[in-house]
Amino acid sequence: MQVFEALKQAMKACADVVRWGAGIQESARKGLAVDLQVICANCDTAYDAVLTRLVPIKNAFSDPMALATELRAFAADGTTRANFKPDHLCGQVDQLLIRLSSNLDPLKYSIDYRRIDDVRNYLRQFGNFDGAIFQSYDELVAELDRIATQIQTSASERQERSRYAQHVIESFESDLRAAQAAVRDAKTQTIALI
């Protein structure tokens, strides 16, 4: 999914820019590093919740009717949907943007002034992921619900639809794991700043 790829790039770019000026406005930079780590941790936890919820679906790949039941259960799972949205992501990003815009906040001066707009743009982009990630999840759920209906209503196409469901789930899981790895990498990079 494109949204996960963009998330990986934004996190990596923020970590790279923050790492550049070690020693400048040390306490502000440490605060920014901590803020970025909290954002990364929230994303990581959210992705883990979804990956855990995919296990019963993957266990049902060999049984089309059980798979349809699991796909419907996943589609109706409001708890997983709520967990998929990283807690307070928009608020955390907005707070950093406000601090980076304030002439009175030392955070603004802890980053190379030539790169401050880059950081703001990355953070704005990251903040926009809040809705985009939720939308990608909703699109997945809608697709899985359609597949479950097709499995349940067409005996002749059950195996084919089951294989397609497996492809959709594996593709989503792969994208999600790649985004999670990038978030973990960005978190690791910011640890060096503390």
N, CA, C and O atoms as a DFTB+ gen file, in Angstrom:
776 C
 N C O
     1  1       0.836      -1.189       0.000
     2  2       0.000       0.000       0.000
     3  2       0.873       1.242       0.000
     4  3       1.891       1.298       0.690
     5  1       0.485       2.195      -0.746
     6  2       1.272       3.415      -0.875
     7  2       1.372       4.172       0.433
     8  3       2.398       4.794       0.709
     9  1       0.323       4.131       1.244
    10  2       0.343       4.886       2.484
    11  2       1.435       4.372       3.416
    12  3       2.058       5.168       4.118
    13  1       1.684       3.065       3.442
    14  2       2.727       2.523       4.298
    15  2       4.104       2.916       3.787
    16  3       4.999       3.210       4.579
    17  1       4.282       2.923       2.476
    18  2       5.565       3.324       1.899
    19  2       5.850       4.795       2.224
    20  3       6.976       5.147       2.575
    21  1       4.849       5.635       2.108
    22  2       5.023       7.050       2.428
    23  2       5.334       7.242       3.910
    24  3       6.145       8.095       4.272
    25  1       4.691       6.451       4.763
    26  2       4.961       6.514       6.193
    27  2       6.421       6.163       6.477
    28  3       7.087       6.849       7.252
    29  1       6.913       5.106       5.856
    30  2       8.312       4.715       6.042
    31  2       9.238       5.863       5.654
    32  3      10.180       6.165       6.387
    33  1       8.986       6.510       4.513
    34  2       9.858       7.581       4.042
    35  2       9.814       8.783       4.980
    36  3      10.850       9.387       5.260
    37  1       8.632       9.135       5.465
    38  2       8.508      10.283       6.361
    39  2       9.249      10.037       7.669
    40  3       9.945      10.925       8.162
    41  1       9.108       8.838       8.238
    42  2       9.785       8.540       9.497
    43  2      11.303       8.552       9.314
    44  3      12.025       9.095      10.151
    45  1      11.778       7.966       8.247
    46  2      13.218       7.923       7.997
    47  2      13.765       9.333       7.789
    48  3      14.826       9.666       8.316
    49  1      13.060      10.155       7.036
    50  2      13.514      11.524       6.777
    51  2      13.559      12.347       8.059
    52  3      14.510      13.097       8.280
    53  1      12.544      12.213       8.902
    54  2      12.548      12.950      10.172
    55  2      13.736      12.532      11.029
    56  3      14.428      13.379      11.593
    57  1      13.968      11.249      11.126
    58  2      15.093      10.765      11.930
    59  2      16.416      11.267      11.366
    60  3      17.306      11.638      12.131
    61  1      16.563      11.286      10.044
    62  2      17.802      11.759       9.417
    63  2      18.047      13.235       9.712
    64  3      19.165      13.630      10.042
    65  1      17.001      14.044       9.593
    66  2      17.139      15.481       9.822
    67  2      17.459      15.761      11.279
    68  3      18.302      16.606      11.577
    69  1      16.796      15.061      12.188
    70  2      17.015      15.283      13.609
    71  2      18.430      14.865      14.006
    72  3      19.065      15.534      14.821
    73  1      18.917      13.791      13.450
    74  2      20.251      13.281      13.784
    75  2      21.343      14.254      13.336
    76  3      22.424      14.256      13.925
    77  1      21.100      15.076      12.320
    78  2      22.116      15.936      11.731
    79  2      22.812      16.849      12.734
    80  3      24.039      16.948      12.710
    81  1      22.074      17.515      13.609
    82  2      22.673      18.578      14.424
    83  2      22.989      18.208      15.847
    84  3      22.783      19.020      16.749
    85  1      23.474      17.030      16.078
    86  2      23.798      16.601      17.440
    87  2      24.648      17.655      18.124
    88  3      25.616      18.157      17.552
    89  1      24.276      17.986      19.361
    90  2      25.014      18.975      20.130
    91  2      24.391      20.360      20.101
    92  3      24.714      21.192      20.949
    93  1      23.517      20.627      19.157
    94  2      22.864      21.936      19.055
    95  2      21.541      21.854      19.812
    96  3      20.744      20.945      19.584
    97  1      21.312      22.811      20.717
    98  2      20.081      22.833      21.511
    99  2      19.776      21.421      22.028
   100  3      18.712      20.856      21.775
   101  1      20.737      20.887      22.750
   102  2      20.712      19.474      23.148
   103  2      19.402      19.062      23.828
   104  3      18.834      18.026      23.485
   105  1      18.921      19.847      24.774
   106  2      17.708      19.433      25.498
   107  2      16.488      19.445      24.570
   108  3      15.623      18.575      24.676
   109  1      16.414      20.416      23.669
   110  2      15.288      20.464      22.726
   111  2      15.343      19.281      21.766
   112  3      14.317      18.683      21.443
   113  1      16.543      18.953      21.315
   114  2      16.701      17.818      20.396
   115  2      16.329      16.512      21.086
   116  3      15.711      15.634      20.483
   117  1      16.711      16.391      22.357
   118  2      16.348      15.192      23.103
   119  2      14.829      15.095      23.253
   120  3      14.251      14.014      23.144
   121  1      14.205      16.220      23.499
   122  2      12.742      16.239      23.603
   123  2      12.087      15.825      22.295
   124  3      11.101      15.088      22.299
   125  1      12.624      16.294      21.181
   126  2      12.097      15.914      19.876
   127  2      12.297      14.421      19.640
   128  3      11.411      13.739      19.125
   129  1      13.469      13.923      20.020
   130  2      13.739      12.494      19.863
   131  2      12.742      11.667      20.681
   132  3      12.237      10.650      20.205
   133  1      12.466      12.100      21.890
   134  2      11.500      11.391      22.733
   135  2      10.115      11.436      22.088
   136  3       9.413      10.426      22.048
   137  1       9.724      12.604      21.584
   138  2       8.415      12.729      20.924
   139  2       8.314      11.801      19.723
   140  3       7.296      11.136      19.532
   141  1       9.367      11.754      18.915
   142  2       9.356      10.865      17.749
   143  2       9.301       9.395      18.176
   144  3       8.655       8.576      17.522
   145  1       9.982       9.072      19.274
   146  2       9.935       7.690      19.769
   147  2       8.533       7.311      20.235
   148  3       8.085       6.188      20.006
   149  1       7.847       8.233      20.882
   150  2       6.473       7.959      21.336
   151  2       5.563       7.731      20.131
   152  3       4.739       6.816      20.129
   153  1       5.718       8.559      19.121
   154  2       4.920       8.389      17.902
   155  2       5.207       7.029      17.278
   156  3       4.286       6.312      16.886
   157  1       6.484       6.677      17.188
   158  2       6.865       5.372      16.623
   159  2       6.299       4.225      17.454
   160  3       5.785       3.252      16.902
   161  1       6.389       4.334      18.759
   162  2       5.888       3.266      19.635
   163  2       4.385       3.099      19.475
   164  3       3.886       1.973      19.460
   165  1       3.660       4.203      19.357
   166  2       2.210       4.112      19.163
   167  2       1.869       3.425      17.843
   168  3       0.951       2.607      17.782
   169  1       2.609       3.758      16.795
   170  2       2.389       3.104      15.502
   171  2       2.697       1.615      15.590
   172  3       1.936       0.786      15.093
   173  1       3.809       1.283      16.221
   174  2       4.229      -0.113      16.350
   175  2       3.171      -0.932      17.081
   176  3       2.829      -2.033      16.652
   177  1       2.660      -0.401      18.173
   178  2       1.629      -1.091      18.951
   179  2       0.359      -1.277      18.123
   180  3      -0.271      -2.334      18.160
   181  1      -0.003      -0.246      17.384
   182  2      -1.207      -0.328      16.548
   183  2      -1.053      -1.410      15.483
   184  3      -1.979      -2.184      15.243
   185  1       0.103      -1.464      14.852
   186  2       0.326      -2.465      13.809
   187  2       0.363      -3.874      14.387
   188  3      -0.134      -4.816      13.770
   189  1       0.959      -4.018      15.583
   190  2       0.984      -5.325      16.234
   191  2      -0.421      -5.855      16.496
   192  3      -0.679      -7.048      16.333
   193  1      -1.323      -4.976      16.900
   194  2      -2.701      -5.397      17.180
   195  2      -3.351      -5.990      15.932
   196  3      -4.051      -7.000      16.012
   197  1      -3.121      -5.368      14.789
   198  2      -3.716      -5.865      13.549
   199  2      -3.049      -7.172      13.125
   200  3      -3.733      -8.115      12.727
   201  1      -1.736      -7.234      13.206
   202  2      -1.027      -8.458      12.821
   203  2      -1.469      -9.644      13.677
   204  3      -1.608     -10.758      13.172
   205  1      -1.686      -9.409      14.945
   206  2      -2.176     -10.460      15.838
   207  2      -3.564     -10.922      15.413
   208  3      -3.869     -12.114      15.442
   209  1      -4.394      -9.974      15.021
   210  2      -5.775     -10.306      14.627
   211  2      -5.831     -11.052      13.294
   212  3      -6.822     -11.724      13.009
   213  1      -4.798     -10.944      12.486
   214  2      -4.767     -11.662      11.208
   215  2      -4.466     -13.157      11.367
   216  3      -4.722     -13.933      10.446
   217  1      -3.933     -13.565      12.506
   218  2      -3.541     -14.962      12.713
   219  2      -4.711     -15.933      12.524
   220  3      -4.545     -16.922      11.809
   221  1      -5.884     -15.704      13.127
   222  2      -6.988     -16.657      12.910
   223  2      -7.422     -16.748      11.441
   224  3      -7.849     -17.808      10.983
   225  1      -7.313     -15.660      10.723
   226  2      -7.656     -15.678       9.300
   227  2      -6.662     -16.553       8.556
   228  3      -7.054     -17.389       7.742
   229  1      -5.382     -16.365       8.831
   230  2      -4.353     -17.157       8.161
   231  2      -4.490     -18.640       8.507
   232  3      -4.211     -19.501       7.672
   233  1      -4.915     -18.937       9.724
   234  2      -5.121     -20.332      10.128
   235  2      -6.286     -20.980       9.391
   236  3      -6.364     -22.207       9.320
   237  1      -7.181     -20.185       8.847
   238  2      -8.357     -20.711       8.158
   239  2      -8.191     -20.757       6.636
   240  3      -9.151     -21.079       5.937
   241  1      -7.024     -20.451       6.110
   242  2      -6.821     -20.428       4.659
   243  2      -7.212     -21.738       3.974
   244  3      -7.689     -21.711       2.840
   245  1      -7.023     -22.870       4.628
   246  2      -7.283     -24.164       3.977
   247  2      -8.760     -24.566       3.993
   248  3      -9.146     -25.519       3.316
   249  1      -9.581     -23.855       4.754
   250  2     -11.012     -24.187       4.861
   251  2     -11.833     -22.966       4.433
   252  3     -12.007     -22.034       5.218
   253  1     -12.343     -22.965       3.182
   254  2     -13.036     -21.775       2.672
   255  2     -14.180     -21.257       3.547
   256  3     -14.318     -20.046       3.723
   257  1     -14.994     -22.148       4.092
   258  2     -16.123     -21.671       4.898
   259  2     -15.637     -21.083       6.234
   260  3     -16.169     -20.075       6.699
   261  1     -14.640     -21.707       6.838
   262  2     -14.062     -21.150       8.061
   263  2     -13.381     -19.811       7.749
   264  3     -13.435     -18.876       8.549
   265  1     -12.748     -19.734       6.590
   266  2     -12.112     -18.488       6.165
   267  2     -13.147     -17.378       6.018
   268  3     -12.928     -16.254       6.471
   269  1     -14.275     -17.696       5.383
   270  2     -15.339     -16.686       5.224
   271  2     -15.810     -16.194       6.589
   272  3     -16.041     -15.000       6.777
   273  1     -15.951     -17.111       7.537
   274  2     -16.373     -16.733       8.887
   275  2     -15.344     -15.809       9.536
   276  3     -15.704     -14.804      10.149
   277  1     -14.074     -16.151       9.399
   278  2     -13.003     -15.318       9.981
   279  2     -12.916     -13.950       9.292
   280  3     -12.676     -12.938       9.950
   281  1     -13.111     -13.923       7.979
   282  2     -13.092     -12.646       7.263
   283  2     -14.213     -11.740       7.755
   284  3     -14.005     -10.542       7.947
   285  1     -15.387     -12.301       7.957
   286  2     -16.522     -11.513       8.476
   287  2     -16.248     -11.040       9.904
   288  3     -16.563      -9.904      10.259
   289  1     -15.659     -11.917      10.720
   290  2     -15.349     -11.531      12.095
   291  2     -14.328     -10.386      12.110
   292  3     -14.440      -9.457      12.910
   293  1     -13.345     -10.462      11.230
   294  2     -12.355      -9.392      11.128
   295  2     -13.020      -8.090      10.686
   296  3     -12.746      -7.024      11.238
   297  1     -13.890      -8.189       9.692
   298  2     -14.574      -6.994       9.181
   299  2     -15.445      -6.339      10.250
   300  3     -15.612      -5.119      10.255
   301  1     -15.998      -7.144      11.153
   302  2     -16.890      -6.608      12.184
   303  2     -16.161      -6.240      13.477
   304  3     -16.787      -5.763      14.424
   305  1     -14.873      -6.452      13.523
   306  2     -14.102      -6.253      14.752
   307  2     -13.767      -4.775      14.962
   308  3     -12.768      -4.272      14.448
   309  1     -14.607      -4.103      15.717
   310  2     -14.403      -2.685      15.999
   311  2     -13.194      -2.418      16.880
   312  3     -12.581      -1.355      16.786
   313  1     -12.848      -3.368      17.731
   314  2     -11.696      -3.196      18.619
   315  2     -10.407      -3.151      17.815
   316  3      -9.548      -2.301      18.053
   317  1     -10.275      -4.071      16.860
   318  2      -9.072      -4.072      16.029
   319  2      -9.002      -2.798      15.204
   320  3      -7.933      -2.203      15.062
   321  1     -10.131      -2.381      14.665
   322  2     -10.160      -1.138      13.879
   323  2      -9.706       0.035      14.742
   324  3      -8.907       0.862      14.302
   325  1     -10.213       0.105      15.965
   326  2      -9.826       1.194      16.867
   327  2      -8.340       1.120      17.207
   328  3      -7.678       2.152      17.318
   329  1      -7.813      -0.093      17.373
   330  2      -6.391      -0.258      17.679
   331  2      -5.501       0.090      16.502
   332  3      -4.348       0.479      16.688
   333  1      -6.026      -0.046      15.287
   334  2      -5.212       0.193      14.104
   335  2      -4.823       1.652      13.963
   336  3      -3.787       1.969      13.378
   337  1      -5.631       2.525      14.485
   338  2      -5.323       3.952      14.410
   339  2      -4.388       4.301      15.566
   340  3      -4.800       4.236      16.725
   341  1      -3.154       4.665      15.280
   342  2      -2.231       4.991      16.376
   343  2      -2.795       6.090      17.269
   344  3      -3.224       7.141      16.792
   345  1      -2.787       5.828      18.570
   346  2      -3.366       6.762      19.538
   347  2      -2.763       8.147      19.431
   348  3      -1.545       8.321      19.452
   349  1      -3.619       9.099      19.319
   350  2      -3.241      10.519      19.379
   351  2      -2.182      10.920      18.363
   352  3      -1.467      11.900      18.574
   353  1      -2.070      10.192      17.280
   354  2      -1.026      10.486      16.290
   355  2      -1.150      11.912      15.768
   356  3      -0.172      12.660      15.759
   357  1      -2.339      12.286      15.338
   358  2      -2.516      13.647      14.804
   359  2      -2.163      14.698      15.851
   360  3      -1.488      15.679      15.540
   361  1      -2.612      14.501      17.082
   362  2      -2.343      15.467      18.144
   363  2      -0.860      15.598      18.424
   364  3      -0.361      16.705      18.623
   365  1      -0.148      14.479      18.442
   366  2       1.291      14.512      18.689
   367  2       2.015      15.242      17.570
   368  3       2.905      16.054      17.825
   369  1       1.640      14.955      16.346
   370  2       2.281      15.604      15.199
   371  2       1.947      17.091      15.190
   372  3       2.824      17.920      14.946
   373  1       0.688      17.438      15.453
   374  2       0.290      18.847      15.494
   375  2       1.086      19.611      16.550
   376  3       1.505      20.744      16.311
   377  1       1.296      19.001      17.707
   378  2       2.057      19.642      18.769
   379  2       3.488      19.922      18.316
   380  3       4.025      20.997      18.585
   381  1       4.103      18.969      17.637
   382  2       5.461      19.198      17.130
   383  2       5.483      20.309      16.087
   384  3       6.404      21.125      16.068
   385  1       4.479      20.343      15.225
   386  2       4.415      21.406      14.212
   387  2       4.289      22.782      14.858
   388  3       4.919      23.742      14.414
   389  1       3.488      22.875      15.891
   390  2       3.334      24.150      16.606
   391  2       4.667      24.559      17.220
   392  3       5.072      25.717      17.117
   393  1       5.337      23.625      17.850
   394  2       6.631      23.932      18.475
   395  2       7.666      24.352      17.434
   396  3       8.459      25.261      17.679
   397  1       7.663      23.694      16.273
   398  2       8.629      24.045      15.230
   399  2       8.330      25.404      14.597
   400  3       9.207      25.997      13.969
   401  1       7.123      25.894      14.753
   402  2       6.744      27.198      14.193
   403  2       6.960      28.346      15.172
   404  3       6.984      29.510      14.772
   405  1       7.114      28.026      16.434
   406  2       7.232      29.056      17.461
   407  2       8.654      29.596      17.544
   408  3       9.613      28.839      17.691
   409  1       8.774      30.915      17.447
   410  2      10.080      31.554      17.584
   411  2      10.587      31.508      19.025
   412  3      11.765      31.767      19.275
   413  1       9.709      31.181      19.970
   414  2      10.094      31.137      21.376
   415  2      10.477      29.733      21.837
   416  3      10.952      29.553      22.959
   417  1      10.276      28.764      20.994
   418  2      10.570      27.380      21.369
   419  2      11.961      26.996      20.862
   420  3      12.237      27.120      19.669
   421  1      12.835      26.534      21.753
   422  2      14.187      26.167      21.322
   423  2      14.221      25.027      20.303
   424  3      15.218      24.846      19.605
   425  1      13.135      24.261      20.218
   426  2      13.101      23.158      19.259
   427  2      13.324      23.667      17.841
   428  3      13.991      23.017      17.036
   429  1      12.760      24.839      17.542
   430  2      12.908      25.413      16.207
   431  2      14.373      25.646      15.858
   432  3      14.760      25.578      14.692
   433  1      15.173      25.917      16.862
   434  2      16.581      26.249      16.624
   435  2      17.508      25.044      16.809
   436  3      18.730      25.175      16.733
   437  1      16.924      23.885      17.049
   438  2      17.736      22.686      17.240
   439  2      17.952      21.928      15.933
   440  3      18.661      20.923      15.894
   441  1      17.329      22.427      14.863
   442  2      17.409      21.788      13.550
   443  2      17.973      22.808      12.566
   444  3      17.667      23.996      12.659
   445  1      18.772      22.361      11.653
   446  2      19.340      23.214      10.605
   447  2      18.208      24.030       9.980
   448  3      17.249      23.463       9.456
   449  1      18.317      25.352      10.035
   450  2      17.239      26.209       9.548
   451  2      16.908      25.947       8.076
   452  3      15.786      26.204       7.640
   453  1      17.875      25.439       7.313
   454  2      17.611      25.131       5.910
   455  2      16.741      23.890       5.767
   456  3      16.148      23.662       4.713
   457  1      16.664      23.095       6.816
   458  2      15.881      21.851       6.774
   459  2      14.580      21.938       7.575
   460  3      13.795      20.989       7.574
   461  1      14.341      23.056       8.257
   462  2      13.158      23.165       9.110
   463  2      11.866      22.969       8.308
   464  3      10.927      22.330       8.781
   465  1      11.828      23.523       7.092
   466  2      10.634      23.325       6.260
   467  2      10.474      21.863       5.861
   468  3       9.354      21.361       5.760
   469  1      11.599      21.179       5.635
   470  2      11.526      19.750       5.328
   471  2      10.900      18.982       6.486
   472  3      10.025      18.138       6.288
   473  1      11.360      19.285       7.697
   474  2      10.821      18.595       8.873
   475  2       9.331      18.890       9.013
   476  3       8.533      17.987       9.263
   477  1       8.963      20.154       8.850
   478  2       7.531      20.502       8.938
   479  2       6.721      19.733       7.894
   480  3       5.654      19.198       8.195
   481  1       7.237      19.685       6.671
   482  2       6.506      18.969       5.615
   483  2       6.402      17.479       5.917
   484  3       5.348      16.878       5.707
   485  1       7.488      16.876       6.409
   486  2       7.449      15.460       6.764
   487  2       6.429      15.210       7.871
   488  3       5.659      14.250       7.819
   489  1       6.437      16.096       8.878
   490  2       5.495      15.915       9.981
   491  2       4.050      16.132       9.527
   492  3       3.150      15.414       9.963
   493  1       3.823      17.110       8.661
   494  2       2.468      17.301       8.122
   495  2       2.032      16.059       7.352
   496  3       0.902      15.588       7.483
   497  1       2.951      15.546       6.552
   498  2       2.658      14.341       5.782
   499  2       2.370      13.181       6.733
   500  3       1.440      12.403       6.521
   501  1       3.179      13.079       7.774
   502  2       2.985      12.020       8.757
   503  2       1.628      12.172       9.430
   504  3       0.925      11.184       9.644
   505  1       1.256      13.405       9.764
   506  2      -0.050      13.656      10.370
   507  2      -1.197      13.274       9.447
   508  3      -2.245      12.825       9.911
   509  1      -1.007      13.450       8.149
   510  2      -2.048      13.080       7.186
   511  2      -2.236      11.571       7.099
   512  3      -3.266      11.102       6.615
   513  1      -1.247      10.807       7.565
   514  2      -1.368       9.353       7.536
   515  2      -2.474       8.867       8.446
   516  3      -3.063       7.810       8.221
   517  1      -2.752       9.648       9.477
   518  2      -3.780       9.254      10.435
   519  2      -5.047       8.833       9.700
   520  3      -5.567       7.742       9.933
   521  1      -5.544       9.688       8.818
   522  2      -6.745       9.376       8.056
   523  2      -6.494       8.371       6.943
   524  3      -7.332       7.508       6.681
   525  1      -5.349       8.479       6.292
   526  2      -5.046       7.588       5.172
   527  2      -4.898       6.144       5.626
   528  3      -5.343       5.223       4.941
   529  1      -4.274       5.947       6.777
   530  2      -4.104       4.590       7.290
   531  2      -5.457       4.007       7.662
   532  3      -5.741       2.845       7.371
   533  1      -6.277       4.804       8.296
   534  2      -7.620       4.347       8.646
   535  2      -8.405       3.994       7.389
   536  3      -9.121       2.993       7.363
   537  1      -8.274       4.803       6.356
   538  2      -8.974       4.543       5.095
   539  2      -8.479       3.247       4.463
   540  3      -9.281       2.465       3.952
   541  1      -7.172       3.009       4.493
   542  2      -6.649       1.769       3.912
   543  2      -7.173       0.556       4.673
   544  3      -7.452      -0.483       4.074
   545  1      -7.303       0.683       5.968
   546  2      -7.850      -0.409       6.770
   547  2      -9.306      -0.658       6.390
   548  3      -9.722      -1.802       6.209
   549  1     -10.068       0.413       6.273
   550  2     -11.489       0.277       5.902
   551  2     -11.650      -0.329       4.512
   552  3     -12.568      -1.117       4.284
   553  1     -10.771       0.027       3.588
   554  2     -10.819      -0.563       2.237
   555  2     -10.516      -2.060       2.296
   556  3     -11.162      -2.854       1.612
   557  1      -9.539      -2.441       3.108
   558  2      -9.218      -3.863       3.282
   559  2     -10.418      -4.608       3.842
   560  3     -10.785      -5.666       3.331
   561  1     -11.022      -4.073       4.873
   562  2     -12.161      -4.723       5.515
   563  2     -13.319      -4.884       4.527
   564  3     -13.958      -5.936       4.486
   565  1     -13.587      -3.854       3.740
   566  2     -14.669      -3.941       2.749
   567  2     -14.372      -5.025       1.717
   568  3     -15.262      -5.787       1.339
   569  1     -13.117      -5.092       1.261
   570  2     -12.732      -6.115       0.283
   571  2     -12.864      -7.510       0.882
   572  3     -13.365      -8.420       0.221
   573  1     -12.426      -7.688       2.114
   574  2     -12.523      -8.996       2.763
   575  2     -13.977      -9.406       2.980
   576  3     -14.310     -10.587       2.876
   577  1     -14.829      -8.455       3.275
   578  2     -16.253      -8.762       3.437
   579  2     -16.860      -9.211       2.104
   580  3     -17.663     -10.144       2.074
   581  1     -16.485      -8.556       1.009
   582  2     -16.955      -8.970      -0.326
   583  2     -16.482     -10.394      -0.657
   584  3     -17.244     -11.206      -1.181
   585  1     -15.237     -10.675      -0.347
   586  2     -14.691     -12.010      -0.606
   587  2     -15.445     -13.054       0.225
   588  3     -15.762     -14.132      -0.277
   589  1     -15.731     -12.742       1.480
   590  2     -16.477     -13.674       2.335
   591  2     -17.842     -13.977       1.733
   592  3     -18.284     -15.125       1.744
   593  1     -18.507     -12.960       1.210
   594  2     -19.797     -13.164       0.560
   595  2     -19.647     -14.070      -0.653
   596  3     -20.454     -14.979      -0.846
   597  1     -18.646     -13.841      -1.459
   598  2     -18.418     -14.662      -2.648
   599  2     -18.120     -16.113      -2.272
   600  3     -18.593     -17.035      -2.937
   601  1     -17.345     -16.320      -1.216
   602  2     -17.046     -17.682      -0.769
   603  2     -18.328     -18.385      -0.318
   604  3     -18.545     -19.555      -0.632
   605  1     -19.162     -17.672       0.408
   606  2     -20.367     -18.273       0.973
   607  2     -21.464     -18.510      -0.058
   608  3     -22.311     -19.382       0.131
   609  1     -21.458     -17.748      -1.142
   610  2     -22.564     -17.858      -2.108
   611  2     -22.225     -18.635      -3.369
   612  3     -23.131     -18.986      -4.125
   613  1     -20.971     -18.910      -3.618
   614  2     -20.604     -19.591      -4.853
   615  2     -19.727     -20.807      -4.558
   616  3     -18.510     -20.696      -4.407
   617  1     -20.366     -21.952      -4.481
   618  2     -19.640     -23.187      -4.163
   619  2     -18.560     -23.491      -5.199
   620  3     -17.509     -24.032      -4.856
   621  1     -18.808     -23.149      -6.457
   622  2     -17.854     -23.479      -7.519
   623  2     -16.589     -22.612      -7.477
   624  3     -15.559     -23.005      -8.025
   625  1     -16.653     -21.461      -6.845
   626  2     -15.499     -20.551      -6.819
   627  2     -14.872     -20.413      -5.436
   628  3     -14.042     -19.529      -5.225
   629  1     -15.246     -21.257      -4.507
   630  2     -14.744     -21.124      -3.133
   631  2     -13.223     -21.183      -3.048
   632  3     -12.600     -20.359      -2.380
   633  1     -12.633     -22.154      -3.723
   634  2     -11.180     -22.305      -3.648
   635  2     -10.472     -21.098      -4.264
   636  3      -9.494     -20.586      -3.719
   637  1     -10.986     -20.661      -5.407
   638  2     -10.384     -19.498      -6.076
   639  2     -10.499     -18.251      -5.202
   640  3      -9.530     -17.506      -5.054
   641  1     -11.672     -18.023      -4.626
   642  2     -11.892     -16.850      -3.772
   643  2     -11.056     -16.951      -2.498
   644  3     -10.590     -15.939      -1.975
   645  1     -10.870     -18.171      -2.002
   646  2     -10.027     -18.373      -0.819
   647  2      -8.575     -18.029      -1.125
   648  3      -7.895     -17.401      -0.314
   649  1      -8.109     -18.438      -2.286
   650  2      -6.740     -18.092      -2.688
   651  2      -6.592     -16.577      -2.850
   652  3      -5.570     -15.999      -2.482
   653  1      -7.617     -15.950      -3.400
   654  2      -7.567     -14.491      -3.547
   655  2      -7.542     -13.813      -2.170
   656  3      -6.796     -12.855      -1.963
   657  1      -8.344     -14.301      -1.244
   658  2      -8.332     -13.751       0.118
   659  2      -6.947     -13.899       0.730
   660  3      -6.448     -12.982       1.381
   661  1      -6.329     -15.052       0.521
   662  2      -4.991     -15.294       1.034
   663  2      -4.012     -14.285       0.435
   664  3      -3.172     -13.735       1.146
   665  1      -4.120     -14.046      -0.860
   666  2      -3.248     -13.060      -1.518
   667  2      -3.452     -11.664      -0.913
   668  3      -2.477     -10.971      -0.624
   669  1      -4.695     -11.253      -0.723
   670  2      -4.993      -9.926      -0.179
   671  2      -4.422      -9.796       1.231
   672  3      -3.785      -8.795       1.557
   673  1      -4.649     -10.803       2.060
   674  2      -4.159     -10.772       3.444
   675  2      -2.636     -10.756       3.475
   676  3      -2.041      -9.970       4.212
   677  1      -2.007     -11.608       2.691
   678  2      -0.535     -11.668       2.692
   679  2       0.079     -10.374       2.181
   680  3       1.114      -9.939       2.686
   681  1      -0.535      -9.764       1.199
   682  2      -0.038      -8.494       0.672
   683  2      -0.163      -7.387       1.728
   684  3       0.774      -6.618       1.943
   685  1      -1.324      -7.314       2.380
   686  2      -1.544      -6.324       3.431
   687  2      -0.554      -6.546       4.575
   688  3       0.043      -5.599       5.085
   689  1      -0.391      -7.799       4.967
   690  2       0.520      -8.119       6.067
   691  2       1.961      -7.741       5.702
   692  3       2.690      -7.208       6.539
   693  1       2.363      -8.005       4.491
   694  2       3.705      -7.656       4.045
   695  2       3.928      -6.144       4.100
   696  3       4.958      -5.680       4.589
   697  1       2.962      -5.387       3.600
   698  2       3.063      -3.925       3.640
   699  2       3.120      -3.415       5.081
   700  3       3.905      -2.529       5.418
   701  1       2.275      -3.995       5.905
   702  2       2.214      -3.563       7.300
   703  2       3.516      -3.893       8.033
   704  3       4.002      -3.084       8.823
   705  1       4.073      -5.059       7.782
   706  2       5.352      -5.420       8.415
   707  2       6.495      -4.524       7.930
   708  3       7.386      -4.185       8.708
   709  1       6.475      -4.142       6.659
   710  2       7.501      -3.238       6.133
   711  2       7.391      -1.862       6.790
   712  3       8.401      -1.253       7.144
   713  1       6.170      -1.381       6.947
   714  2       5.978      -0.092       7.610
   715  2       6.412      -0.178       9.067
   716  3       7.033       0.744       9.597
   717  1       6.081      -1.287       9.703
   718  2       6.466      -1.479      11.096
   719  2       7.992      -1.520      11.233
   720  3       8.542      -0.940      12.170
   721  1       8.667      -2.186      10.324
   722  2      10.129      -2.237      10.359
   723  2      10.728      -0.841      10.191
   724  3      11.703      -0.497      10.859
   725  1      10.147      -0.043       9.303
   726  2      10.645       1.323       9.097
   727  2      10.418       2.181      10.335
   728  3      11.275       2.982      10.707
   729  1       9.270       2.011      10.966
   730  2       8.977       2.762      12.185
   731  2       9.963       2.353      13.281
   732  3      10.476       3.206      14.005
   733  1      10.224       1.066      13.402
   734  2      11.191       0.594      14.413
   735  2      12.591       1.118      14.110
   736  3      13.330       1.482      15.025
   737  1      12.956       1.158      12.836
   738  2      14.263       1.682      12.449
   739  2      14.369       3.163      12.796
   740  3      15.392       3.609      13.315
   741  1      13.320       3.922      12.511
   742  2      13.325       5.351      12.847
   743  2      13.435       5.540      14.347
   744  3      14.134       6.439      14.816
   745  1      12.745       4.697      15.101
   746  2      12.825       4.791      16.563
   747  2      14.250       4.503      17.034
   748  3      14.767       5.196      17.909
   749  1      14.875       3.496      16.463
   750  2      16.253       3.152      16.818
   751  2      17.193       4.305      16.496
   752  3      18.094       4.612      17.277
   753  1      16.986       4.940      15.355
   754  2      17.841       6.069      14.965
   755  2      17.713       7.222      15.943
   756  3      18.701       7.895      16.236
   757  1      16.508       7.462      16.452
   758  2      16.316       8.590      17.364
   759  2      16.826       8.278      18.774
   760  3      17.100       9.198      19.545
   761  1      16.955       7.012      19.115
   762  2      17.490       6.647      20.433
   763  2      18.906       7.193      20.590
   764  3      19.296       7.595      21.686
   765  1      19.663       7.211      19.524
   766  2      21.041       7.708      19.577
   767  2      21.108       9.188      19.942
   768  3      22.157       9.678      20.359
   769  1      19.998       9.898      19.787
   770  2      19.991      11.333      20.083
   771  2      19.824      11.629      21.568
   772  3      20.081      12.746      22.018
   773  1      19.392      10.626      22.325
   774  2      19.096      10.849      23.738
   775  2      20.331      10.640      24.577
   776  3      20.279      10.784      25.799
